[in-house]
Amino acid sequence: MHNAGSHRQANGVTLQRIDTRHWWRDAVIYQVYVRSFLDSTGDGVGDLAGVRAGLPYLKKLGVDGIWLSPFYPSPQHDHGYDVADYCDVDPLFGDLAEFDLLVAAARRLGVKVLLDIVPNHCSSEHPWFREALAAGPGSPARARFHFADGRGPGGCEPPNNWHAMFGGPAWSRVTEPDGRPGQWYLHMFTPEQPDWNWRTPEVAAEFDRVLRFWLDRGADGFRIDVAAGLFKHPELPDSPDPEADARTRDSVNPLAWNQPEVHGVWRHWRAVCEEYTARDGRERLLVGEVSVPTAREHARYVRPDELHQAFFFDLLSAPWSADAFRKVVSEAMQDIAGTGSTVTWVLNNHDQVRTVTRYGEPATGGSGLGTSRARAAALLMLALPGATYIYQGEELGLPEVVDLPDDVLTDPIFRRTGSRARIRDGCRVPLPWSGQASPFGFTSGAEGAKPWLPQPDYFAEYATDRALADTRSFWHLYRDGLQLRSALPQLGEGTLRWLDSPPGVLAFARGDGLICAVNFGTAPVPAPVPGTPLLASGPCPAGVLPGSTSAWWLSDL
């Protein structure tokens, strides 16, 4: 946490930073996709030691913390989101001793460490699921999951018509211990990821143990996967639109997601975190992956006794339009900030097409419309009151890798559907660190070592050593934005007031004197504030706001 009343120079302007009571309210967290961050062993897969080696880079960027993708023992059917043991480290990524070293190194640098926890489902290789298969119908072991008899002759059809988000039926039939076809089990993602049954108290008790295990080892909190999940409708009825989840690749089946009982879990987890905070004064954080239809429903998850934060994905999914961005920002500020929490803004993550490509960048490297828009959106996001999460490589301006050959794709969506639409491997290609050819410093292996996903040749243009040396790079835009952010007061508690602006332009004032304007169009417009801006996403002469550009000023407007 910043020191109360501290002064800081930012782009030649002296600003006073006023402390907020809770560090997380205006924090900037960097999402580390561990297998693609930095490889310390030469096997082509990133690991915890690689994350530890990269901490100085992240500290220099200016983030407040990191969120680590799952590193637990797993058969890796969904890259660790199929957890076989919640209280250990997969040898692919290191061990518990290496985790402890990482936490200690982060603590010395003042960087928080959040872990990704997966409470909706586990791996089909989890000991409890194996026990359930062996125990047979009606057993307490099966009650930990959703086992049910099938419909139709001999139970040959699934218990209901739900489809999994990653394609195909949401049910798989098991062979019973006596060798006969038997019951079916529910998996809202893949057959290798059976859903927990949170109506069984033993499941809640087990996750209480998991939380305490990692909090005792120094974790600063958790990113909660599928936080609107956990509970299913108790009768498991048919859905009026059974393919909605697969079609949208989102949690939209109202019978499988966003059940009212889930809020009791988050109240209990919040109490566990508060218990640890009371012991040593170090506040722990819960941030949820909450996908619900409206900002108003989203707000229910961040009430004062539930999650501290929940990702607000509407900004990520908004088209490049001033009207669309204004609508989602206004709804978030009204409904979410109104709970007493702050909005948790995000433009990229490990499941989505990167902004540079999403906003119009060609499929190869180089500058273009997508680049300009992604830079402008980044500066807008960093100006909004609340917290921000940055996905690794976002600060380098990496585009989506859209031409990976079929034989290297690992996303279960592709394996289950055969379709390249919506696959996620393109945003997970390992980071380029240095050099002119793959592996671009990602792996320390011998010559010829290959990253787990191939890096395109044009990644040379985005390598971190090149980005740090070029003051016009994405990296410097993010670093300068984070420096100014940390110097400005009232980030977490800030207000937002829209200013009159031409069509296609958004301009707003915050309570601390920061003015941010974004030109979503292509033609220049008069700037809302005279003079040279403090920071701009591209060349920005005094008095003018060029197209596809955002800028910050200090003013008493």
N, C-alpha and C positions, 0 to 999 in steps of 0.2 A: 504494500500500500504506500502511496506517496505521502510524504510528510506534509502535515497541514501547514498552509500558508507558505509553501516553498515557492521560490521564484525561479524562472527558467527562461533562457534565451531560445527563441524559436524563429528562425528566418529573420533574425535581427530585431525581433519585437520581444520586449520583456513582458511576460504574462505571469500572473499569480495563480498558482494551482491551489484550489480549495479542496481539501480532502472530503471524500464521501465516507460514510460510516462503514459501508460494506464494500470490500475490494471488488466483488464480482459485478457490481451494478454498472460499471463502465469498463470492465476488463476487455482486453483483446486477447483471445485464445487462438492458438495456432493448431490446427488439426494435423497430426502426424499420422499418415498411413504407413505404419511401421515397415512393412515389407517393401515399400517403394521409396523410403527416405534415404538411407545410407547403409551400405553393407560393409560390415567390419571383418567378415570371415572369408569372403571370396566365393561364397556359394551362389551368388547372384540374387540373394534375398536380403532385404534390409532387416535390421535387428536392433535390440535395445542398446547394445554397445555403440551402434551407429548413431542412434538418437542422442546418446550421451556425447559423442564426438561432435554432433551438430549443435549442441546447446549454445556455444558462444555465438554462432551465426544467428540463432534465433534471438538471443539477448541483444545482439547488435541491431537486429531489425526493430526491436522495441516491444515485443509481445509480453504480456503479463503471465501467460501460462501456456501449457500444451495439453492437448487431448490425444491420447494414444489409442489407436485402433486395437481390437482384441489381439492379445499375444498369448492367450491361454492355450493349453494343450487342446489340439483339434485336428481332425482329419482333413481340414481345409477344403471341405466341399463348397463353403461360401466364405473362403478366406478368413476364417476365425470366428465368424458369426454363428458357427456350429460348434459350441463349446462342449468339450468332453470332461474338463476339470476346471472349475471356476477359481481354484486356489493354487495355481501353479503357473509356470511359464513353459510354453512349448520349446523344446530344444532347438527348433528352427530359429527362435528369436533370442535364446540365451537361457538364463536360469534365474532363480529368486535372488541369488547373490548379485547378479548383474542389475536386476531391478532395483535392489537397495542402493547400489552405486549410482544409478541414474537419479533416483530420488534425492540422494545426498548432494550430487552435483547440481541438480536443479535448485535445491534449497540454498546452496551457497550463492547462486546467481540471482536469487529472488524470483525464480520462475515456478509457478504452481504446476502440479501434475495431476491431470484428471484421467481416469481410466474409463474405458468403454465397457459397460456391463450389459448383458443380454438376458433379460428376465422373461421374455415371452416364449422362448424356445431354447432347446439345447441341441446337442449332437445325438444322433442315433447310436453313437458309441459311448454316451454317458453311462456310467455304471447303473444308475437308476433305471434308465430305459432298457438296458440289457436285462436287468432284474425283472422288469415288467413283462418283457417278452417270455421269460422263462416261467414266471409265476402263473400265468393263465388268467382267464376271465374272472371278474369279480374280486380279484385280489387287491389288497391295499397298495401293492406296488403299481398296479395299473391305474389306481385312482389318482396318482400323481400326474397322469397325462389324460388325454381325451381318447379313451378307448370306447368303442360302441359296436353293437351288432349291426350288420348290414341289412339292407332292405332287399326285397325280391326273393326268388326261390333260393333257399339255402344261404341267404345273406350275401348273395353274390354282387349286390350293388351297394355303393357307398351310403352311409347313414343319412347324408343330406346332399344337396346339390352344389355346395360351395366349391369354388375354384381357388387354387393357390395363386398368390401374387406373381410368382415366377412362372406360371403356366401349368396347365393340367389340373386334375382333381386335387382337392385339398385333403384327400383321404388315401391311405394305403392299407392294403389288407395284409395281415400277418399269417404266418403258418404257426399253428399252436404247437405246444410241446409234444402232443401226440401225433403230429405230422399232418393234421387235417387243416384245410383252409379255415381261418377263424375270424376274429374281430378286425375292425378297422381302427386306425389311429389318425388323429388330425395333425396336419402340418400346413400352416398357412403360407409357407415359403417353399421348401423342398422336402422330399421324403426323408432326407438326412437330417431334418430339423424338426423333430416332434415338438408340438406346443405343450408347455406346462399347463396343468390344471390348477389355477390359483384358488379354486374353491376348496382345495385340500389344504388344511392348515400346515401340513408338513412342508409344503413347498415354500410358503412364506417364512417359516422358521429356518429353512436352509439358506435362503437369500439373506436373512438377517445375519447368519454366520458368515456368509461371503462378504457382505459389506464390512463387517468388523475385522475380518482377516486383512483386508487391504487398507482400511483406515489405521489399523495397528501398525502397518508397515509404512505409513507416512503419506498415503494418498490424500490429495487435497479435495477430492470429490469424484463424481461420476457423471459421465454422459450416458444416458439411459436409452438403449435401443428400443424402438417400437413402444414408446411410453404410453401410447393410447391403447395398447394391447392388453395382454395378460388375461383378462376375463372375457369369456364368450357367453352368449345368451344361454341360460341354464338348460333350455330345452333343445338347443341346437336345431332350430327349425330351418326349413328351406328359405333361401333368399329370393326375393323377387327379381334380382339382377345378379345371378351367381358369378358371372364373369367380370363384374365391375372392377375388382381388384387387379386382375390380370390385364384388363383393357387399359386401365389408367396407371397401372403399377403404383398404386397408392392404397392406403388403408381406408376404403370407402364402404365396405360391407358393414352396415350398422349392427348386424348381429354378431360380428366377430371383433369389433373394435369400439373403443370409446364407451364401454359399459360403465355405469355409475360406480360400481364397486372399486374401480381402479383408484379412485381418489383416496380411499382409505389406506391403500398401500403407500402412496406418496406422503400422506400425513405421518405414517409410521417411519418411513425412511428419513423424512425431515427431522423427526424427533431423535432418531439415531445420530444424525449429523450434529444436531444441536447439543446432544450429550457430549460428543467429542469436542465441540467448540468450547463448551463450558469448562472442560478440563484444562485447556491450555490457551484459550483465547484465539486459536487459529481457526478461522471460519472455513468450514467445509461447504462444498457447492454441489447441488444437484441440477443438471440441465437435461431436459427431456427432448427426445425426438418425438414431437407431437404433431401428428398429421390429422387435422380435423377440419370440417367444412368452413367454419367461420372464425374470425378473430374473437368473437364473443365466447365461443366454445373453447378456443385456445386459452383465453384468459382464466378459465376455471382451473387450469392446471398450475397457475402461478399465483394462486391465492396465498396469503401470508403464511399459512401453515402447510403448504404443499411444496412443489418444486420451486427452487429459487428462480430458475429460468426455463424457458422452452423455446426451441428454435422457431423463428417466425419465417416460414418458407415462402410466404406470399411474395416477398420481394424477389426471391430467387426465381420464382415461376412467372413473374410479371413480364409481359412483352416490352420491348424498348419503346416506351410511350410515356409522355409526360402525364397524361390523364391516368394511365394504369399505375404508375409509380405514386402519384399523388393519392389515389384511392387507397392503396394498400398501406401507405405510411399513415394516412389519416385514421384509418380503422385501427391500426396497431396502437397509435398514440392514444386513441380514445378508449379502446376496450382493454388493452393489456396494461398500459401504464396506469390506467384507472384502478387497477387492483393493488397498487403500491409496489409492484414489481417494475422492472424496466424491460423494454423490448430487446430481444436477442436477435440481431440482424445477421443475415448470412446470404452470400451470393454464389458460393461454390461449395461442393462437398464431394465425397468419394462415390456418390451415387448419381451425379448429374454431369451433363455436358458442360465443359468449362465456358466461362463467360466470353472469352475471346472468340470462340467458335459459335456459341449460342447467339451472340449479337451480330454475327455476320462475317467473321474472319474466314478467308479461304482455308483449305485443308492443309496447307503447308505453312512454313514460317514466313515472316515478313510483316510489314506494317499494313494497315488497312482499316476499314470501317469498324470491324469487330474489335480491333485493338483500341481505337480511339474511344469507342463506347464502353469497353471494359474498364479503361482508365477512369473515364468520367463516372461510371457507376461506383467504382471503388471509393473515389473521393466523396461521393454522395453518402455512401454507407458509413464511412468513417466520421462524417459530420453529424449523423443522426444521434439523438440522445439515446443512451442505453449501451448494451454490450455488443461486441462484434466477434465473429468467428471467421478465421481465414483458413482456407484449405491449402495445404502445401503445394507449391508451384504457382499459386495465384499471384504471389508477390513477384514472380518472374514473368508473368504474362504468358504462361504456357498455353498453347492451343490444345484442343482435343486431338488425340491421335485417332483419325477416323479410318485409316487404311490398314489396320492390323490384319494379317492373314487369318483365315478361319482356324488353321491348325495351332495357333498360339492362344486363341481365346479361351479364357478360363471361367468367365462369368456363368453361373448356373442358369441364368435366363437364356443364354445362347444354347447351353447343353440341353435344356428342357424344351425349347421352342424351335430351335434351328434358325431363328430370326436374328438378324443383326440390329434390328430396331431396339432402341433403349438399352443396349448392352453398356456395361460400365467400365470395361477394361481401358477404354480410351483416355479416361481421366486418371488412371492408376499407373500409367507407365512410369518407371523409376525416374527420379529427378536427375537432371544433368548438373554436375558440380564444376567440372573443368575439362579443358581439352577440346579437340576438334573431331573426335570420333568416339562412338560407343565403346566402352560404358561411361564415358564422360565423368570419370572419377567416382561413379556411384559405387563400384565394387573395388575392393583392394586385392582381388584375386590376381593370379598370374595372367600374362598376356593371353588374350583370347577368352577370358572369363566373360560370360554373358549374363546380363540382367534377366530376371524371370519373365519380363515382357520386353520385346525389342524396342529400342529407342530409335526414332528416325534421325537421319543425318542432320536435319535442320535444327535439332535440339542444341547444336553447337552455338546457335545464336542466342540461346536462353540460359546458358550455363551461369552458375552463380558468380564465378570469378569475373566473367565478362559483365554481368549485371552490376556488380559492386563497383567496377571501374568506370562505368558509364553513368554520369549523373542524370542522363535523360531516361534511364531505364525505369521499368515498372518498379523494381526493387527500391530505387530512391524515392519514387512517388509514395510508396507505402511507408518507407522509413520516415520521410518528412511528414507525412500525414499523421503517423503515430506519435512523432515528437510533438507536433502542434497539439494533437489530441490530449497528450499527457500534460501539456502546459495550460490548457484551457480549463476553467472551473466548470462545475455543474454538469459534467457530461452525463453521469447516471441520472441525476435529478432534473436534467434540463427540460425546458419547455420547447415548443415548436410553434411558430406563427408564420403562416404563409404570407408572402408578399405578392402584391400585384405584379404580374409579369406577362410578356407577350405570349401568344399561343405557341405551344411546343416548348415552353421554358418553365422550369420549376425554380422558385426562389423562396427560401425560408430564413427566418431569424430565430436564433436560440436565445435563451435568457441570459447568456454570458457574453453577448455582443458578437457572436460569430454569425456571419451571413454566408450561406451556401447557395449557389445558383448552378443549374444544369441546363444546357441547351440541347434538347433532344433532336432538334432539327439539324439541317446541314448548312443553313445560311447564318452568318453572324448577326447578332442582335446587340443593342446597347446593354452594357453591364448595369446591374442594379445599384452598384456602388462606384463612385469615381475612384480613379487611382489604380495603381498596380495591385493585383491580389496578393495575399500572403502565400497562396499556393494554388496552382492550377494543374489540371490533368494534361494540358498541352499548351503550346504558345498562346498567350493571352495578353494582348496589348491593353494598356490602360483604357478604360471606358468601353471596351468591346468584349463580348463573350462569343467566341467562334462556335461553329456547329460541332456537335458531338464532344462538347467540352464542359467540364465543371470547374468551379473556382471557389475559393474561400476569401472573405474579407473580414476585418474587424470594423464594426460600425455600430452607432447607436440608433439605427433605423428601427 
